[in-house]
């Protein structure tokens, strides 16, 4: 039965490797006589005992990569094996399984650089005259840990931003890696985590000074990689990985991500002497590496000024921030908000004299390995009220223009009650404009601030503005009203401007008529009958971009009445037995004469006069003397008042 299992394993080796196996165990008992073998090929051998206690093989790698050594397991027999260099230094070793349940193969993985290596197989227990089968499988890899890298001097060079695969060959093995940052920046080390396995990971420099120490999580629910971020100046650094628990011969994977940055906190900055210099107006990012870590920054204030300090907030995390002067005197302190809704910035404002200052950031609660952002700002200069012009328009957005500023400045506008109204885009030159939806029809004031790049918003400056413009009321002397009879009345207004609109109101304030937009300097408005009697109307003008003017009262005359005829210009001849004649002189062309009885009944009407007199024929006025009433109606006028004219009796 055992023979059958061994045969099956042999076939499995051959199938997996795809190469024919070779028998190799003759004359290979020393390093000098080691038989050359190829990688990725299955070989078989046998220890005979007596003069054949160990077999040696050698293989050569032309590229760096990972070697996986496999050798079969047999119940009640076991072999020892080693992969070494020519000096006998052991890269990896092991012993096959000889238990009653032994099946399959024993495997060891090791990363190796280019070179020639030796495989030694010897007896561990009861293996003489037993056939073993093995293969040295090789995969070319540039990003694999290669032995020996157990000390700083033999650290494997690695590239940042690339996955690295490795494996510790024993619990006492240390794997060293080194990387170089061409410029200041931040590294983020990520390492995969596994249940029931723990690796210790250390980031340090060439002097052995430790930037970060951490241990992977071995809990049963671990899924995400371990991650830490450290800000570092340009230079060469090292990563050391060692066994904390059960990590021997367990493959690991990690990477060092690098981001070039001039605004990331650079360790070591744990005191005022090593404080990172910062520029006011620039945001810096940092991490506290441990509970004993404190990050220091330093900046200079040129003259007495107000300085704002900002530190980012995070739910369930808080930092303490303290400001010191150059003599170590505390100038102020604050702690970030850390409730479940914490977001944005924690801010504090201090008035500082000219000098050098320091900011310390340390842990208040749960902030280790949490990213923070630090920003220090001076106060933007206050704009001069004389540099702000407010155009309070009618019926469209009002415009606030601020001059004497710098390119990139932002202007904000607030109402008199302090409510935010609008903000400009960054100024493209030395002035900028802000549009605000209708400030007010009346005069008032606003507040204006300036925010310069890298600085806090300035103090508010009060700026008054005028009421929305009202069109000047028209002069009554420029308004002429003609009260026509039986036709549209005319209202003529002069001294206007192009685009003006004239409105006419009744004496009770009802809108009567509106002109079209004026195309010259005057307007004539036609309106239905104002009235036969004299009266008054109200006139307004509305100019483009202005409110309607105040109303101006303008009187108008009654509709014209024809002057009553003079009795001296009327002659009546009372004929007997024929039409009587009424002659009226001093008329005008187009006049019409009417004759009424003494009782007011219309007796006769002349035709439209073609000269200056008219003769009206009428049936018998009467045999006796009496009187009639005469009127005249002139074109465009009402009928005149009646004039009484007596006449003599008919002659006998």
C-alpha positions as CSV (number, residue, x, y, z in Angstrom):
1,X,0.0,0.0,0.0
2,X,2.9,2.4,0.9
3,X,4.6,1.7,-2.4
4,X,1.3,2.6,-4.2
5,X,1.1,5.9,-2.4
6,X,4.8,6.8,-3.2
7,X,4.2,5.9,-6.9
8,X,1.1,8.2,-7.0
9,X,3.1,11.0,-5.4
10,X,5.8,10.6,-7.9
11,X,3.3,10.8,-10.7
12,X,1.8,13.9,-9.1
13,X,5.2,15.6,-9.1
14,X,5.7,14.9,-12.7
15,X,2.2,16.1,-13.7
16,X,2.6,19.3,-11.7
17,X,6.0,20.2,-13.1
18,X,5.4,19.1,-16.6
19,X,9.0,17.9,-16.9
20,X,10.3,14.3,-16.9
21,X,12.0,13.3,-13.6
22,X,15.6,12.2,-13.3
23,X,17.2,9.8,-10.8
24,X,20.1,11.5,-9.1
25,X,22.0,9.9,-6.2
26,X,25.3,8.7,-7.5
27,X,28.6,10.3,-6.5
28,X,26.8,13.4,-5.0
29,X,27.9,13.1,-1.4
30,X,29.8,16.5,-1.0
31,X,29.5,20.1,-2.0
32,X,32.3,19.5,-4.5
33,X,30.6,16.6,-6.1
34,X,27.1,18.0,-5.9
35,X,25.0,17.1,-9.0
36,X,23.7,20.0,-11.0
37,X,19.9,20.1,-11.4
38,X,17.4,22.3,-13.2
39,X,14.7,24.2,-11.4
40,X,11.1,23.3,-12.1
41,X,12.0,19.6,-12.6
42,X,11.2,16.5,-10.5
43,X,14.1,14.4,-9.3
44,X,14.4,11.2,-7.3
45,X,17.1,9.8,-5.1
46,X,17.9,7.3,-2.5
47,X,20.3,7.2,0.5
48,X,22.0,3.8,0.8
49,X,23.6,4.1,4.2
50,X,27.2,3.1,5.0
51,X,29.2,5.3,2.5
52,X,26.0,7.1,1.3
53,X,24.6,9.1,4.1
54,X,23.7,12.4,2.4
55,X,23.1,13.7,-1.1
56,X,24.1,17.1,-2.5
57,X,22.6,18.9,-5.5
58,X,23.3,22.4,-6.9
59,X,21.2,24.8,-9.0
60,X,21.8,28.2,-10.4
61,X,19.4,31.2,-10.5
62,X,20.0,33.8,-13.3
63,X,17.2,36.0,-11.9
64,X,16.0,36.8,-8.4
65,X,12.8,35.2,-7.3
66,X,11.1,32.7,-5.1
67,X,12.2,29.0,-4.6
68,X,9.6,26.5,-3.5
69,X,11.3,23.3,-2.4
70,X,9.0,20.2,-2.3
71,X,9.9,16.7,-1.1
72,X,7.6,13.7,-0.5
73,X,6.5,12.5,2.9
74,X,6.5,8.8,3.9
75,X,5.1,7.2,7.0
76,X,7.8,5.8,9.4
77,X,10.6,7.5,7.4
78,X,11.9,11.1,7.2
79,X,14.6,13.1,5.6
80,X,16.4,16.3,6.6
81,X,17.0,18.9,4.0
82,X,18.8,22.3,3.7
83,X,19.3,24.9,1.0
84,X,22.6,26.7,1.5
85,X,25.2,28.7,-0.2
86,X,28.7,27.3,-1.0
87,X,29.9,28.2,2.5
88,X,27.2,26.2,4.2
89,X,25.1,29.2,5.3
90,X,21.5,27.9,5.5
91,X,18.7,29.8,3.7
92,X,16.0,27.3,4.7
93,X,15.7,23.8,6.1
94,X,13.3,21.3,7.3
95,X,12.3,17.7,7.9
96,X,9.7,15.6,6.2
97,X,6.7,14.2,7.9
98,X,7.0,10.6,9.1
99,X,3.7,10.2,11.0
100,X,1.2,7.5,10.4
101,X,-0.9,10.0,8.4
102,X,2.0,11.4,6.4
103,X,0.9,12.2,2.8
104,X,1.8,14.8,0.2
105,X,4.9,16.8,0.4
106,X,6.8,19.1,2.8
107,X,7.3,22.5,1.3
108,X,9.7,25.4,2.1
109,X,9.6,28.8,0.4
110,X,12.5,31.2,0.3
111,X,13.4,34.3,-1.8
112,X,16.9,34.1,-3.3
113,X,19.0,36.5,-5.4
114,X,20.9,35.6,-8.5
115,X,23.5,32.9,-7.7
116,X,24.4,29.2,-7.2
117,X,22.8,27.3,-4.4
118,X,23.1,23.8,-2.8
119,X,20.5,21.3,-1.7
120,X,21.5,18.8,1.0
121,X,19.3,15.8,1.8
122,X,20.2,13.4,4.6
123,X,18.6,10.8,6.8
124,X,16.5,11.9,9.8
125,X,14.8,8.6,10.6
126,X,14.7,5.2,8.8
127,X,15.1,6.6,5.3
128,X,17.9,4.4,3.9
129,X,17.0,2.6,0.8
130,X,13.8,4.6,0.5
131,X,13.2,6.6,-2.6
132,X,12.6,10.3,-2.2
133,X,11.2,12.7,-4.9
134,X,11.9,16.4,-4.9
135,X,11.7,19.5,-7.0
136,X,13.2,23.0,-6.8
137,X,10.4,25.1,-8.2
138,X,11.4,28.7,-9.1
139,X,9.4,31.8,-10.1
140,X,11.2,34.9,-11.2
141,X,10.1,37.9,-9.0
142,X,11.7,41.3,-8.6
143,X,9.5,42.3,-5.6
144,X,10.4,39.4,-3.3
145,X,12.4,39.3,-0.1
146,X,15.7,37.6,-0.7
147,X,17.9,36.0,2.0
148,X,20.1,36.8,3.7
149,X,18.6,40.1,4.9
150,X,18.8,39.6,8.6
151,X,20.7,42.8,9.5
152,X,20.6,46.4,8.5
153,X,23.7,46.1,6.3
154,X,22.1,43.4,4.2
155,X,18.7,44.9,3.9
156,X,16.9,44.2,0.6
157,X,16.5,47.4,-1.4
158,X,12.8,47.9,-2.3
159,X,10.8,50.4,-4.4
160,X,8.1,52.4,-2.9
161,X,4.5,52.0,-4.1
162,X,5.0,48.3,-4.9
163,X,3.9,45.1,-3.2
164,X,6.7,43.1,-1.5
165,X,6.4,39.4,-0.7
166,X,8.4,37.7,2.0
167,X,8.7,34.9,4.5
168,X,10.7,34.4,7.7
169,X,12.5,31.1,7.7
170,X,12.5,30.7,11.5
171,X,11.2,32.4,14.6
172,X,14.6,34.0,15.1
173,X,14.7,35.4,11.5
174,X,14.6,39.1,10.9
175,X,13.8,40.6,7.4
176,X,15.3,44.0,6.7
177,X,14.3,46.2,3.8
178,X,15.5,49.7,2.8
179,X,14.0,52.4,0.7
180,X,15.0,55.9,-0.3
181,X,12.8,59.0,-0.5
182,X,14.1,61.5,-3.1
183,X,12.2,64.4,-1.5
184,X,10.3,65.2,1.7
185,X,7.0,63.5,2.0
186,X,4.8,60.9,3.7
187,X,5.0,57.1,3.6
188,X,2.0,54.8,4.4
189,X,3.0,51.3,5.2
190,X,0.3,48.7,4.6
191,X,0.7,45.0,5.6
192,X,-1.7,42.2,5.2
193,X,-2.9,40.6,8.4
194,X,-3.8,36.9,9.1
195,X,-5.7,35.2,11.8
196,X,-3.5,33.3,14.3
197,X,-0.3,35.0,13.0
198,X,1.4,38.2,14.2
199,X,4.3,40.0,12.7
200,X,6.2,42.9,14.4
201,X,6.9,45.8,12.0
202,X,9.4,48.6,12.7
203,X,10.2,51.7,10.6
204,X,13.6,53.2,11.5
205,X,16.6,55.1,10.1
206,X,20.2,54.1,9.6
207,X,21.0,55.0,13.2
208,X,18.5,52.7,14.6
209,X,16.1,55.5,15.7
210,X,12.6,54.2,15.6
211,X,9.8,56.1,13.9
212,X,7.1,53.6,14.3
213,X,6.6,50.1,15.9
214,X,3.5,48.1,15.4
215,X,2.2,44.5,15.5
216,X,-0.3,43.0,13.1
217,X,-3.7,41.8,14.4
218,X,-4.1,38.0,14.7
219,X,-7.7,37.9,15.7
220,X,-10.1,35.6,13.9
221,X,-12.1,38.4,12.4
222,X,-9.2,40.4,10.9
223,X,-9.7,41.3,7.2
224,X,-8.2,44.7,6.4
225,X,-4.5,45.3,6.2
226,X,-2.6,47.1,9.0
227,X,-1.8,50.6,8.0
228,X,0.3,53.5,9.4
229,X,1.5,56.8,8.0
230,X,4.7,58.6,8.9
231,X,6.0,62.0,7.6
232,X,9.7,61.8,6.7
233,X,12.3,64.1,5.2
234,X,14.2,62.9,2.2
235,X,16.7,60.1,2.9
236,X,17.1,56.3,3.3
237,X,14.9,54.3,5.7
238,X,14.4,50.8,6.8
239,X,11.5,48.4,7.5
240,X,12.1,45.4,9.8
241,X,9.7,42.5,10.0
242,X,10.1,39.8,12.6
243,X,8.0,37.0,14.2
244,X,5.8,38.1,17.1
245,X,3.6,35.0,17.2
246,X,3.5,31.9,14.9
247,X,4.8,33.8,11.9
248,X,7.7,31.5,10.9
249,X,7.3,30.1,7.4
250,X,4.1,32.1,6.9
251,X,4.2,34.3,3.7
252,X,3.6,38.0,4.2
253,X,2.9,40.9,1.9
254,X,3.5,44.6,2.5
255,X,4.1,47.9,0.6
256,X,5.4,51.3,1.4
257,X,3.4,54.0,-0.4
258,X,5.2,57.3,-0.8
259,X,3.7,60.7,-1.6
260,X,6.0,63.6,-2.2
261,X,4.9,66.5,0.0
262,X,6.3,69.7,1.5
263,X,3.3,70.0,3.9
264,X,3.5,66.7,5.8
265,X,4.8,66.6,9.3
266,X,8.4,65.2,9.4
267,X,9.5,63.1,12.2
268,X,11.3,63.5,14.5
269,X,9.6,66.7,15.7
270,X,9.0,65.8,19.3
271,X,10.2,69.0,20.9
272,X,10.7,72.7,20.2
273,X,14.3,72.2,19.1
274,X,13.2,69.8,16.3
275,X,9.9,71.7,15.5
276,X,8.9,71.6,11.8
277,X,8.9,75.2,10.3
278,X,5.5,76.0,8.8
279,X,4.3,78.8,6.6
280,X,1.3,80.8,7.7
281,X,-1.6,80.2,5.4
282,X,-0.6,76.6,4.4
283,X,-2.3,73.5,5.6
284,X,0.0,70.8,7.1
285,X,-0.9,67.1,7.8
286,X,0.5,64.9,10.5
287,X,0.1,61.8,12.7
288,X,0.9,61.0,16.3
289,X,2.9,57.8,16.2
290,X,2.5,56.7,19.8
291,X,0.9,57.9,23.1
292,X,4.2,59.5,24.0
293,X,4.5,61.3,20.7
294,X,4.1,65.1,20.6
295,X,4.4,67.0,17.3
296,X,5.9,70.5,17.3
297,X,5.7,73.2,14.7
298,X,7.2,76.7,14.6
299,X,6.3,79.9,12.8
300,X,7.1,83.6,13.0
301,X,4.9,86.7,13.4
302,X,6.4,89.8,11.8
303,X,4.3,92.3,13.8
304,X,1.6,92.4,16.4
305,X,-1.4,90.8,14.8
306,X,-4.4,88.5,15.3
307,X,-3.6,84.9,14.4
308,X,-6.2,82.1,13.9
309,X,-5.4,78.4,14.6
310,X,-7.3,75.6,12.9
311,X,-7.1,71.9,13.7
312,X,-9.3,69.3,12.0
313,X,-12.0,67.5,13.9
314,X,-12.9,63.8,13.8
315,X,-15.6,61.8,15.6
316,X,-14.4,60.0,18.7
317,X,-10.9,61.5,18.3
318,X,-9.4,64.6,19.9
319,X,-6.1,66.5,20.0
320,X,-4.8,69.0,22.5
321,X,-3.2,72.1,20.9
322,X,-0.9,74.5,22.8
323,X,0.8,77.7,21.5
324,X,4.1,78.9,23.1
325,X,6.3,81.9,22.6
326,X,10.0,81.6,22.1
327,X,10.6,81.7,25.8
328,X,8.3,78.7,26.5
329,X,5.4,80.9,27.8
330,X,2.0,79.4,27.1
331,X,0.0,81.8,24.9
332,X,-3.1,79.7,24.5
333,X,-4.6,76.2,24.3
334,X,-7.6,74.4,22.9
335,X,-8.9,70.9,22.4
336,X,-10.7,69.6,19.3
337,X,-14.3,68.5,19.5
338,X,-14.7,64.7,19.5
339,X,-18.4,63.8,19.6
340,X,-20.1,61.6,17.0
341,X,-20.9,64.7,14.9
342,X,-17.5,66.3,14.9
343,X,-16.3,67.6,11.5
344,X,-14.7,70.6,10.0
345,X,-12.3,72.7,12.0
346,X,-11.7,73.5,15.6
347,X,-10.6,77.2,15.7
348,X,-9.0,79.5,18.2
349,X,-7.9,83.1,17.8
350,X,-5.1,84.8,19.7
351,X,-3.5,88.3,19.6
352,X,0.3,87.8,19.2
353,X,3.2,90.2,19.3
354,X,6.1,90.0,16.9
355,X,8.3,86.9,17.5
356,X,8.9,83.2,17.1
357,X,6.1,80.9,18.2
358,X,5.6,77.1,18.6
359,X,2.6,74.9,18.3
360,X,2.4,71.5,20.1
361,X,-0.1,68.8,19.2
362,X,-0.5,65.8,21.4
363,X,-3.1,63.2,22.2
364,X,-6.2,64.0,24.1
365,X,-8.3,61.0,23.2
366,X,-7.8,58.1,20.7
367,X,-5.8,60.1,18.2
368,X,-2.8,57.8,17.7
369,X,-2.3,57.0,14.0
370,X,-5.2,59.4,13.1
371,X,-4.5,62.0,10.5
372,X,-4.9,65.6,11.5
373,X,-4.6,68.9,9.5
374,X,-3.1,72.0,11.0
375,X,-3.6,75.5,9.5
376,X,-2.4,78.8,10.9
377,X,-3.8,82.0,9.4
378,X,-3.2,85.7,9.9
379,X,-6.1,88.1,9.6
380,X,-6.8,89.6,6.1
381,X,-6.5,93.4,5.9
382,X,-9.8,95.3,6.3
383,X,-11.1,97.0,3.2
384,X,-11.6,100.8,3.3
385,X,-15.2,101.8,3.1
386,X,-14.2,104.4,0.5
387,X,-13.1,101.5,-1.8
388,X,-16.6,100.0,-1.8
389,X,-19.2,101.3,-4.2
390,X,-22.8,100.1,-4.0
391,X,-25.1,100.4,-7.0
392,X,-28.7,100.0,-5.7
393,X,-30.6,99.1,-8.8
394,X,-34.3,99.0,-9.5
395,X,-35.7,95.6,-10.6
396,X,-32.4,93.8,-10.9
397,X,-29.5,92.6,-8.8
398,X,-27.6,95.3,-6.9
399,X,-23.8,95.4,-7.5
400,X,-21.1,95.9,-4.8
401,X,-17.7,96.8,-6.3
402,X,-14.6,96.7,-4.2
403,X,-11.3,98.2,-5.4
404,X,-7.8,98.5,-4.1
405,X,-7.5,94.8,-3.5
406,X,-5.1,92.1,-4.6
407,X,-5.5,89.4,-7.3
408,X,-7.1,86.3,-5.7
409,X,-8.9,88.2,-2.9
410,X,-12.5,87.2,-2.1
411,X,-15.0,89.8,-1.0
412,X,-18.0,88.8,1.2
413,X,-21.2,90.9,1.7
414,X,-23.4,90.8,4.9
415,X,-26.7,92.5,5.6
416,X,-27.0,95.1,8.4
417,X,-28.2,92.3,10.7
418,X,-25.0,90.3,9.9
419,X,-26.7,87.8,7.6
420,X,-24.4,86.5,4.8
421,X,-25.6,87.7,1.4
422,X,-23.1,86.9,-1.3
423,X,-19.4,86.3,-2.0
424,X,-17.2,87.2,-5.0
425,X,-15.1,84.9,-7.0
426,X,-11.3,85.3,-6.5
427,X,-10.4,88.7,-7.9
428,X,-8.8,88.6,-11.3
429,X,-7.3,92.0,-10.9
430,X,-7.3,94.8,-8.3
431,X,-11.1,95.0,-8.0
432,X,-14.1,92.7,-7.9
433,X,-17.8,92.9,-8.0
434,X,-20.5,91.0,-6.1
435,X,-24.2,90.7,-7.2
436,X,-26.8,90.8,-4.5
437,X,-30.5,90.3,-5.0
438,X,-32.2,93.6,-4.1
439,X,-30.8,95.2,-1.0
440,X,-33.7,97.5,-0.4
441,X,-35.7,100.2,-2.1
442,X,-34.7,102.5,0.7
443,X,-31.2,103.6,1.8
444,X,-29.3,101.5,4.3
445,X,-25.9,99.9,4.9
446,X,-24.1,96.6,4.5
447,X,-20.9,95.0,5.9
448,X,-18.1,94.0,3.7
449,X,-15.1,91.7,4.4
450,X,-12.0,90.6,2.6
451,X,-10.4,87.2,2.6
452,X,-6.9,86.9,1.2
453,X,-5.3,83.6,0.2
454,X,-3.8,81.8,3.2
455,X,-5.4,84.3,5.6
456,X,-8.6,84.5,7.7
457,X,-11.5,86.7,6.8
458,X,-11.0,90.3,7.8
459,X,-13.0,92.4,10.2
460,X,-16.3,93.7,8.8
461,X,-16.5,97.3,7.5
462,X,-19.7,99.2,7.4
463,X,-20.7,100.6,4.0
464,X,-23.8,102.9,3.4
465,X,-25.8,102.8,0.3
466,X,-28.4,105.1,-1.3
467,X,-32.0,104.3,-1.9
468,X,-33.0,103.0,-5.3
469,X,-33.1,106.0,-7.7
470,X,-36.4,107.8,-8.4
471,X,-37.1,109.6,-11.6
472,X,-37.2,113.4,-11.2
473,X,-40.8,114.5,-11.3
474,X,-41.7,116.4,-14.4
475,X,-42.2,120.2,-14.4
476,X,-45.8,121.3,-14.7
477,X,-44.7,124.0,-17.1
478,X,-43.5,121.2,-19.5
479,X,-47.0,119.6,-19.6
480,X,-49.8,120.8,-21.9
481,X,-53.3,119.4,-21.9
482,X,-55.8,120.0,-24.6
483,X,-59.4,119.1,-23.7
484,X,-61.0,118.3,-27.0
485,X,-64.7,118.0,-27.8
486,X,-65.9,114.7,-29.1
487,X,-62.3,113.5,-29.7
488,X,-59.4,112.0,-27.6
489,X,-57.9,114.6,-25.4
490,X,-54.1,115.2,-25.7
491,X,-51.5,115.5,-23.0
492,X,-48.1,116.7,-24.2
493,X,-45.0,116.3,-22.0
494,X,-41.6,117.7,-23.0
495,X,-38.0,117.7,-21.5
496,X,-38.0,113.9,-21.3
497,X,-35.2,111.4,-22.0
498,X,-35.2,108.5,-24.4
499,X,-36.8,105.5,-22.9
500,X,-38.9,107.4,-20.4
501,X,-42.5,106.3,-19.9
502,X,-45.2,108.8,-19.0
503,X,-48.3,107.8,-16.9
504,X,-51.5,109.8,-16.4
505,X,-53.7,109.4,-13.3
506,X,-57.2,110.8,-12.5
507,X,-57.6,113.2,-9.6
508,X,-58.7,110.1,-7.6
509,X,-55.4,108.3,-8.4
510,X,-56.7,105.8,-11.0
511,X,-54.4,105.1,-13.9
512,X,-55.8,106.7,-17.0
513,X,-53.2,106.3,-19.7
514,X,-49.6,105.2,-20.2
515,X,-47.3,106.3,-23.0
516,X,-45.0,104.1,-25.0
517,X,-41.3,104.2,-24.3
518,X,-40.2,107.7,-25.5
519,X,-38.0,107.7,-28.5
520,X,-37.1,111.4,-28.4
521,X,-37.5,114.1,-25.7
522,X,-41.3,114.4,-25.6
523,X,-44.4,112.3,-25.5
524,X,-48.0,112.9,-26.5
525,X,-50.6,110.8,-24.7
526,X,-54.1,110.4,-26.0
527,X,-56.9,109.7,-23.6
528,X,-60.7,109.4,-23.7
529,X,-62.6,112.5,-22.6
530,X,-61.3,114.0,-19.5
531,X,-64.5,115.9,-19.0
532,X,-66.4,118.8,-20.4
533,X,-65.6,120.9,-17.3
534,X,-62.2,122.0,-16.2
535,X,-60.3,119.8,-13.8
536,X,-56.9,118.3,-13.1
537,X,-54.8,115.1,-13.6
538,X,-51.6,113.7,-12.2
539,X,-48.6,113.0,-14.3
540,X,-45.5,110.8,-13.6
541,X,-42.4,109.8,-15.5
542,X,-40.5,106.5,-15.1
543,X,-36.9,106.5,-16.4
544,X,-35.0,103.4,-17.2
545,X,-33.4,101.9,-14.1
546,X,-35.4,104.2,-11.8
547,X,-38.6,104.2,-9.9
548,X,-41.6,106.1,-11.1
549,X,-41.4,109.8,-10.2
550,X,-43.7,111.6,-7.7
551,X,-47.0,112.7,-9.2
552,X,-47.4,116.2,-10.5
553,X,-50.8,117.8,-10.5
554,X,-51.7,119.6,-13.7
555,X,-54.9,121.5,-14.3
556,X,-56.8,121.6,-17.6
557,X,-59.5,123.8,-19.0
558,X,-63.1,122.9,-19.6
559,X,-63.9,121.9,-23.2
560,X,-64.2,125.2,-25.2
561,X,-67.6,126.9,-25.7
562,X,-68.3,129.1,-28.7
563,X,-68.6,132.7,-27.7
564,X,-72.2,133.8,-27.7
565,X,-73.2,136.1,-30.6
566,X,-73.8,139.8,-30.0
567,X,-77.4,140.9,-30.2
568,X,-76.2,143.8,-32.3
569,X,-75.0,141.4,-34.9
570,X,-78.5,139.8,-35.2
571,X,-81.2,141.2,-37.4
572,X,-84.7,139.7,-37.6
573,X,-87.3,140.6,-40.3
574,X,-90.8,139.5,-39.5
575,X,-92.5,139.2,-42.9
576,X,-96.2,138.9,-43.5
577,X,-97.2,135.9,-45.5
578,X,-93.8,134.5,-46.1
579,X,-90.7,133.1,-44.4
580,X,-89.2,135.3,-41.8
581,X,-85.4,136.0,-42.0
582,X,-82.8,136.0,-39.2
583,X,-79.4,137.4,-40.2
584,X,-76.4,136.9,-38.0
585,X,-73.0,138.5,-38.8
586,X,-69.5,138.4,-37.3
587,X,-69.3,134.6,-37.7
588,X,-66.5,132.3,-38.7
589,X,-66.3,129.9,-41.4
590,X,-67.8,126.6,-40.4
591,X,-70.0,128.1,-37.6
592,X,-73.6,126.8,-37.3
593,X,-76.4,129.1,-36.1
594,X,-79.4,127.8,-34.2
595,X,-82.7,129.5,-33.5
596,X,-84.9,128.6,-30.5
597,X,-88.4,129.7,-29.6
598,X,-88.9,131.7,-26.4
599,X,-89.9,128.4,-24.8
600,X,-86.5,126.8,-25.9
601,X,-87.8,124.7,-28.8
602,X,-85.4,124.5,-31.7
603,X,-86.9,126.4,-34.5
604,X,-84.2,126.4,-37.2
605,X,-80.6,125.6,-37.9
606,X,-78.3,127.1,-40.4
607,X,-75.9,125.2,-42.6
608,X,-72.2,125.4,-41.9
609,X,-71.3,129.0,-42.6
610,X,-69.0,129.5,-45.6
611,X,-68.3,133.2,-44.9
612,X,-68.7,135.4,-41.9
613,X,-72.5,135.6,-41.8
614,X,-75.6,133.5,-42.0
615,X,-79.2,134.0,-43.0
616,X,-81.8,131.6,-41.6
617,X,-85.2,131.3,-43.0
618,X,-88.0,130.1,-40.7
619,X,-91.7,129.8,-40.9
620,X,-93.8,132.6,-39.4
621,X,-92.5,133.8,-36.1
622,X,-95.8,135.3,-35.4
623,X,-97.9,138.3,-36.3
624,X,-97.1,140.0,-33.1
625,X,-93.8,141.1,-31.7
626,X,-91.9,138.7,-29.7
627,X,-88.4,137.1,-29.1
628,X,-86.2,134.1,-30.0
629,X,-82.9,132.7,-28.7
630,X,-79.9,132.5,-31.0
631,X,-76.8,130.2,-30.5
632,X,-73.6,129.7,-32.5
633,X,-71.5,126.4,-32.5
634,X,-68.0,126.7,-33.7
635,X,-66.0,123.8,-35.0
636,X,-64.2,122.1,-32.0
637,X,-66.4,123.9,-29.5
638,X,-69.5,123.5,-27.6
639,X,-72.7,125.4,-28.6
640,X,-72.7,129.0,-27.3
641,X,-75.0,130.3,-24.6
642,X,-78.4,131.4,-25.9
643,X,-78.8,135.1,-26.7
644,X,-82.3,136.6,-26.6
645,X,-83.3,138.7,-29.6
646,X,-86.6,140.5,-29.9
647,X,-88.5,141.1,-33.1
648,X,-91.2,143.4,-34.2
649,X,-94.8,142.5,-35.2
650,X,-95.6,142.0,-38.8
651,X,-96.5,145.2,-40.6
652,X,-100.1,145.7,-41.6
